[in-house]
Structure formats: structure tokens, C-alpha cells
Amino acid sequence: MPIDRRAFGASMGAAALSLAAGPLLAQAPGTFPSRPIRIVPFGTPGAPLDILARVYGEKLQARWGQPIVVETKPGAGGIIAADFVAKAAPDGHTVLFTLPASHINAAILQPKLPYDPFKDFQPLSIIGTGGVMLVARADAPYNNAREFVEFARKQPKGLTYGTWGNGSSGHLMGELLKRQAGVNLIHVAYKGEAPAHNDLFGNALDFAWANPATAKTHSQSGRIKVLGVTGTRRLSVLPQVPTFTEQGFAGFDLDSWWGIYGPAKMPQPVVDAWAAALREITAMPDVSARVVAFGLEPLGNTPAQFADRMKQDYARYAELIKAAGVTVE
């Protein structure tokens, strides 16, 4: 099984620093962990989930004294990464870091998933919640979602947009906007945010959706303008960007989340060890600051709370997907 040597080396360096600084924090109960731990983020190397996985990896390594390997798996809206973890040994040494796309959207849209999002996973913790952002090139002739819709209505051939996969939050919101505004928007699915944004910059796409950290980076570099954010509130990373609700659109007040799962049937002491570690790490000031920098509200909830959130989101996403007419074909 391939190992991300760069991540492994960085993790070993972090372990050395933590050992030099003082004794390790309390070990997990029993024999866990007994070998290196693998965190599998959905997406591409250098993408937000990958970066934040490494932040948590350093803290987990200091806590448990085992190397942390971060192994990204892009494509299929998170299904490839999720399937890999679903089939891993349920001993707590392999976990998934993902978005609702692989567990909520996919459960609604994919009749033949290679896993059951509810039965084949052990929810551990939601790290944070937040919205996704509608973005366009800096030279686009519109500055917010309302102006974008006015422009789109004058384009009979339609406008193309990119997301990080069929059935992703970006895809859902794009199709909801298409139906609600009565405009022709053509979805193009990619294996991650980066390739979609590269095509946006290269004029191969008209607009795209982005996670807040990506939107902030490209906005600060002058490459894009951010037209609106989904969810229930403006985000501290780009506080000047209004929500879709503020701009008169309905149904866009659904917050996304970034969460960590293990395979189903993990021993309860291992589940408890992971849950405690993630809750305590998320509450650390330096970690919570990084979570906020990604446009999320730090959460660090319990496995039971995560499971309840999944059930609630399934009902809400199913309603929106039906209203938006989203399909994965």
C-alpha cells in the first residue's frame, strides 16, 4: 500500500519536536494505537481537507506517539476515499476525512454505492461547519449572485461551472440556482477543487464553486471575485461576501460540514479514544484558528451527535436535491 513519504517525513519531524518539548499526552486505552495511523482525506494533495488533515495529524501524533500518514484519494465526489476506508480493518488505524458529498449526497443520488454510508461507517466527529462559495474570474462582468443571474439570463447557450464532483455540495447548489433563477447552467465535474479552478482561470469554465479557504486564497491573489456564500451566516474569512439568503435566494441556508469517520464495528474504547482526541484537538486555540481560517465554525461534536446530524441532513438534502432536480448522470 503506497505511503505518502512527504507526509510521513513531516509527521516524523513533528513527532521529534513534540518529544523534545515534553512527554506525550495520555495514550489511548488498551493497545490502540499499535502502529502508524492513516488519515484519508477526500480530494487532491494541497486541498483544504488535505491541509487540515495534516494539522490534526501532528496533534494526534504528539498525543499517541505513532506516525500519522495522510493519504489523499480524489475523485467521484469522495466515494473512492470513502469506499477505501469502509473496507479497511475496523481497528481505528485508518479513518476518513470527508464532506457530506460522500455520505449524504451520494446516499441520495447513487443507487449502487459500493458502501452503505450509515451502516459501513462509525461517525467520530464533525470538525467544523460552513458554507460553499460561488466564484468567478476577477474580470467577470458581475459582482454578486443577483448580478450573475441577470447576466446568465442573457446567455441562451448557457454558462459552464465546475465542482469537485457529481452530487457534491457545489453541484447541488449550482442546480438549485439553475432551477430557482431559470437560467441555463451546465455542470462539469472534476476530481477536486484545484483542477476545476485551473480550468476557470484558463477560461475553460464560466464560474465555479469553492470552499472558503480556496476562495479566500484566490480572492486575495486577485484571480477571482466571490459572489455569494451558502449557509446560515457570513464567514469570518471573507466577511464582505453576502449569503444567498441576504441576496434574496431561498433554500441556500444549508451548512456543509467536514467530518471524520472510521469503519463500522470499531471497538468502543477505540471510538472513545478518537472522539476524545478530536474534541480536545479541535478546541485547541491554534487548531480552532486554522479551522476558522478555512471558513468553518469549529465544532468537535460527539459520535452520537454526528450520527444525528447525518440523519437530519439526509432529510434536508433529499428535499433540496429533489427540488433542484440534481442527478449524477
C-alpha positions as CSV (number, residue, x, y, z in Angstrom):
1,M,0.0,0.0,0.0
2,P,1.6,3.3,-1.0
3,I,2.8,5.7,1.6
4,D,2.9,9.5,1.3
5,R,6.6,9.8,2.1
6,R,6.4,13.6,2.3
7,A,3.6,13.4,4.8
8,F,5.4,10.6,6.7
9,G,8.6,12.6,6.9
10,A,6.7,15.7,8.1
11,S,4.9,13.6,10.7
12,M,8.1,12.1,11.9
13,G,9.6,15.6,12.3
14,A,6.6,16.7,14.2
15,A,6.9,13.7,16.5
16,A,10.5,14.6,17.2
17,L,9.6,18.1,18.1
18,S,6.8,17.1,20.4
19,L,9.1,14.6,22.2
20,A,11.7,17.3,22.7
21,A,9.1,19.6,24.1
22,G,7.9,17.3,26.7
23,P,6.2,13.9,27.4
24,L,3.4,12.6,25.2
25,L,-0.1,13.2,26.2
26,A,-2.2,10.4,27.5
27,Q,-2.2,7.3,25.4
28,A,-5.4,5.7,24.1
29,P,-6.8,2.8,26.1
30,G,-5.6,-0.7,25.5
31,T,-3.2,-1.4,22.7
32,F,-4.5,1.3,20.4
33,P,-2.7,2.7,18.5
34,S,-0.2,0.0,17.9
35,R,1.1,1.2,14.5
36,P,1.1,4.2,12.2
37,I,-2.3,5.8,11.6
38,R,-3.6,6.7,8.2
39,I,-5.9,9.6,7.6
40,V,-7.6,9.5,4.2
41,P,-8.9,12.9,3.1
42,F,-11.2,13.2,0.0
43,G,-9.6,15.5,-2.5
44,T,-6.2,16.3,-4.0
45,P,-2.9,17.0,-2.3
46,G,-2.7,20.6,-1.0
47,A,-6.5,20.9,-1.0
48,P,-8.2,22.2,2.2
49,L,-9.1,18.7,3.6
50,D,-5.5,17.5,3.0
51,I,-4.0,20.6,4.7
52,L,-6.3,20.3,7.8
53,A,-5.7,16.5,8.0
54,R,-2.0,17.3,8.4
55,V,-2.8,19.8,11.2
56,Y,-4.7,17.1,13.1
57,G,-2.1,14.5,12.2
58,E,0.6,16.4,14.0
59,K,-1.6,16.8,17.2
60,L,-2.6,13.1,17.1
61,Q,1.0,12.0,16.7
62,A,2.0,14.0,19.7
63,R,-0.9,12.5,21.7
64,W,-0.4,8.9,20.7
65,G,3.2,8.6,19.8
66,Q,2.6,6.9,16.4
67,P,3.4,8.3,12.9
68,I,0.4,9.8,11.0
69,V,0.3,9.2,7.3
70,V,-2.1,11.4,5.2
71,E,-3.1,9.7,2.0
72,T,-5.4,11.8,-0.2
73,K,-7.8,10.0,-2.6
74,P,-9.5,12.2,-5.1
75,G,-12.5,11.6,-7.4
76,A,-16.1,10.5,-7.6
77,G,-17.3,13.1,-5.1
78,G,-15.5,11.4,-2.2
79,I,-16.8,7.9,-3.0
80,I,-13.3,6.5,-3.8
81,A,-11.9,7.7,-0.5
82,A,-15.0,6.5,1.5
83,D,-15.0,3.1,-0.1
84,F,-11.3,2.6,0.7
85,V,-12.0,3.3,4.4
86,A,-15.2,1.3,4.6
87,K,-13.2,-1.7,3.6
88,A,-10.3,-1.0,6.0
89,A,-9.8,-3.0,9.2
90,P,-12.1,-1.6,11.9
91,D,-9.3,-1.2,14.4
92,G,-9.0,2.6,14.3
93,H,-5.8,2.8,12.4
94,T,-7.5,4.1,9.2
95,V,-10.0,6.9,9.1
96,L,-11.8,9.1,6.6
97,F,-11.8,12.9,6.4
98,T,-14.7,14.0,4.1
99,L,-17.6,16.2,3.3
100,P,-21.4,15.4,3.0
101,A,-20.9,14.5,-0.7
102,S,-19.6,11.0,0.1
103,H,-22.2,10.2,2.8
104,I,-25.3,12.3,2.3
105,N,-25.4,13.4,-1.3
106,A,-24.1,10.1,-2.5
107,A,-26.6,8.1,-0.4
108,I,-29.5,10.0,-2.1
109,L,-28.1,10.1,-5.7
110,Q,-26.2,6.9,-6.1
111,P,-28.4,3.7,-6.2
112,K,-25.4,1.4,-6.4
113,L,-22.9,2.8,-3.9
114,P,-20.1,0.3,-3.0
115,Y,-20.8,1.0,0.7
116,D,-23.7,2.0,2.9
117,P,-23.0,5.5,4.3
118,F,-24.9,4.7,7.5
119,K,-24.1,1.1,8.2
120,D,-20.5,0.8,7.0
121,F,-19.0,3.7,9.0
122,Q,-18.5,4.8,12.5
123,P,-19.0,8.6,12.9
124,L,-16.3,10.1,15.1
125,S,-16.6,13.9,15.0
126,I,-17.6,16.8,12.8
127,I,-14.6,19.2,12.9
128,G,-16.5,22.2,11.7
129,T,-19.4,23.5,9.7
130,G,-19.7,26.2,7.0
131,G,-20.9,27.1,3.5
132,V,-19.6,27.0,0.0
133,M,-18.9,29.9,-2.3
134,L,-19.9,30.9,-5.8
135,V,-16.8,32.3,-7.5
136,A,-16.0,33.8,-10.9
137,R,-12.9,35.2,-12.6
138,A,-11.9,38.7,-11.5
139,D,-12.8,40.2,-14.9
140,A,-16.3,38.8,-14.8
141,P,-19.0,41.5,-15.6
142,Y,-20.9,40.8,-12.3
143,N,-20.1,41.3,-8.7
144,N,-22.7,39.3,-6.7
145,A,-25.2,36.5,-7.2
146,R,-28.0,38.8,-8.2
147,E,-25.9,40.4,-11.0
148,F,-24.7,36.9,-12.0
149,V,-28.2,35.7,-12.5
150,E,-29.1,38.8,-14.6
151,F,-26.1,38.1,-16.8
152,A,-26.9,34.4,-17.1
153,R,-30.4,35.0,-18.3
154,K,-28.9,36.8,-21.3
155,Q,-26.8,33.8,-22.3
156,P,-29.0,31.4,-24.3
157,K,-26.2,28.9,-24.8
158,G,-25.7,28.7,-21.0
159,L,-22.8,29.0,-18.7
160,T,-20.5,26.2,-17.5
161,Y,-19.5,25.7,-13.9
162,G,-17.0,23.4,-12.2
163,T,-17.2,21.5,-8.9
164,W,-15.3,18.8,-7.0
165,G,-17.7,16.0,-8.2
166,N,-21.2,14.9,-9.2
167,G,-23.5,15.1,-6.3
168,S,-21.2,17.5,-4.4
169,S,-22.4,20.5,-2.4
170,G,-21.3,22.7,-5.2
171,H,-23.2,20.6,-7.8
172,L,-26.3,20.7,-5.6
173,M,-26.2,24.4,-5.1
174,G,-25.5,25.0,-8.8
175,E,-28.5,23.1,-9.9
176,L,-30.7,24.7,-7.2
177,L,-29.6,28.1,-8.6
178,K,-30.3,26.9,-12.1
179,R,-33.9,25.9,-11.3
180,Q,-34.7,28.8,-9.0
181,A,-33.4,31.5,-11.3
182,G,-34.5,29.9,-14.5
183,V,-31.0,30.0,-16.2
184,N,-29.0,27.5,-18.2
185,L,-26.1,26.3,-16.1
186,I,-24.0,23.4,-17.3
187,H,-22.2,21.3,-14.6
188,V,-18.7,19.9,-15.2
189,A,-17.4,17.5,-12.5
190,Y,-13.7,17.3,-11.5
191,K,-11.7,15.1,-9.1
192,G,-11.1,18.1,-6.8
193,E,-11.3,21.9,-6.5
194,A,-7.9,22.6,-7.9
195,P,-8.4,21.2,-11.4
196,A,-11.8,22.9,-11.6
197,H,-10.3,26.3,-10.6
198,N,-7.4,25.8,-13.1
199,D,-9.9,25.5,-15.9
200,L,-11.8,28.5,-14.5
201,F,-8.5,30.6,-14.7
202,G,-7.9,29.2,-18.2
203,N,-11.3,30.4,-19.4
204,A,-12.5,26.8,-19.9
205,L,-15.3,27.4,-17.4
206,D,-17.5,30.4,-16.8
207,F,-17.7,30.1,-13.0
208,A,-17.2,27.6,-10.2
209,W,-17.9,26.7,-6.6
210,A,-15.2,26.8,-3.9
211,N,-14.6,26.0,-0.3
212,P,-14.0,29.2,1.7
213,A,-10.2,28.7,2.2
214,T,-9.7,28.3,-1.5
215,A,-11.9,31.2,-2.3
216,K,-10.0,33.4,0.2
217,T,-6.6,32.5,-1.3
218,H,-7.6,33.1,-4.9
219,S,-9.6,36.3,-4.0
220,Q,-6.5,37.7,-2.2
221,S,-4.4,37.0,-5.2
222,G,-6.8,38.9,-7.4
223,R,-7.7,35.9,-9.6
224,I,-11.4,35.6,-8.6
225,K,-14.3,37.5,-7.2
226,V,-16.6,35.8,-4.7
227,L,-20.3,36.3,-5.5
228,G,-22.1,34.7,-2.5
229,V,-21.9,32.1,0.2
230,T,-24.3,29.3,1.1
231,G,-25.2,28.5,4.7
232,T,-26.8,30.5,7.6
233,R,-24.2,33.2,8.1
234,R,-21.4,35.2,6.5
235,L,-17.9,33.8,7.1
236,S,-15.1,35.5,9.0
237,V,-12.6,34.7,6.3
238,L,-14.5,36.8,3.8
239,P,-17.0,38.8,5.8
240,Q,-17.8,41.2,3.0
241,V,-19.4,38.3,1.0
242,P,-23.2,38.2,1.5
243,T,-25.1,34.9,1.9
244,F,-27.5,33.8,-0.8
245,T,-30.4,34.4,1.7
246,E,-29.3,38.0,2.1
247,Q,-29.4,38.3,-1.7
248,G,-33.0,37.1,-2.0
249,F,-32.5,33.4,-2.8
250,A,-34.3,30.6,-0.9
251,G,-33.0,27.2,0.0
252,F,-29.3,28.0,0.2
253,D,-29.2,28.1,4.1
254,L,-27.8,24.6,4.4
255,D,-24.4,24.5,6.1
256,S,-21.9,21.9,5.0
257,W,-19.5,20.1,7.3
258,W,-16.1,18.4,7.4
259,G,-16.1,15.2,9.4
260,I,-14.0,12.2,10.3
261,Y,-15.3,8.6,10.2
262,G,-13.8,5.2,10.9
263,P,-15.0,1.9,9.5
264,A,-18.0,0.3,11.2
265,K,-17.5,-2.1,14.1
266,M,-14.7,-0.3,15.7
267,P,-14.2,-1.3,19.3
268,Q,-15.9,1.1,21.7
269,P,-12.7,2.0,23.5
270,V,-11.1,3.0,20.2
271,V,-14.2,5.0,19.2
272,D,-14.0,6.8,22.6
273,A,-10.3,7.4,22.2
274,W,-10.8,9.0,18.7
275,A,-13.8,11.1,19.9
276,A,-11.9,12.5,22.9
277,A,-8.8,13.2,20.8
278,L,-10.7,15.0,18.1
279,R,-12.9,17.0,20.5
280,E,-9.8,18.1,22.5
281,I,-7.7,18.9,19.5
282,T,-10.5,20.9,17.8
283,A,-10.7,23.0,21.0
284,M,-7.0,23.9,21.0
285,P,-6.6,27.6,20.1
286,D,-4.1,27.1,17.4
287,V,-6.2,24.4,15.7
288,S,-9.5,26.2,16.1
289,A,-7.8,29.2,14.4
290,R,-6.9,27.0,11.5
291,V,-10.4,25.7,11.2
292,V,-11.8,29.2,11.3
293,A,-9.3,30.2,8.6
294,F,-10.9,27.6,6.3
295,G,-14.2,29.3,6.7
296,L,-15.6,26.9,9.2
297,E,-17.2,27.2,12.7
298,P,-15.2,24.7,14.9
299,L,-17.4,22.1,16.4
300,G,-15.8,18.8,17.6
301,N,-19.0,17.1,18.4
302,T,-19.6,13.5,19.7
303,P,-20.1,10.4,17.6
304,A,-23.8,10.3,18.6
305,Q,-24.2,14.0,17.7
306,F,-22.5,13.3,14.3
307,A,-24.9,10.4,13.7
308,D,-27.9,12.6,14.5
309,R,-26.6,15.3,12.2
310,M,-26.3,12.8,9.3
311,K,-30.0,11.8,9.7
312,Q,-31.1,15.4,9.8
313,D,-29.0,16.3,6.8
314,Y,-30.2,13.3,4.8
315,A,-33.8,14.5,5.0
316,R,-32.9,18.1,4.2
317,Y,-30.5,17.3,1.3
318,A,-33.1,14.8,-0.1
319,E,-35.6,17.6,-0.2
320,L,-33.2,20.1,-1.9
321,I,-31.9,17.5,-4.4
322,K,-35.5,16.7,-5.4
323,A,-36.3,20.5,-5.7
324,A,-33.2,21.2,-7.7
325,G,-33.5,18.2,-10.0
326,V,-29.9,17.1,-9.3
327,T,-28.8,13.8,-10.9
328,V,-25.4,12.2,-11.3
329,E,-25.9,11.3,-14.9
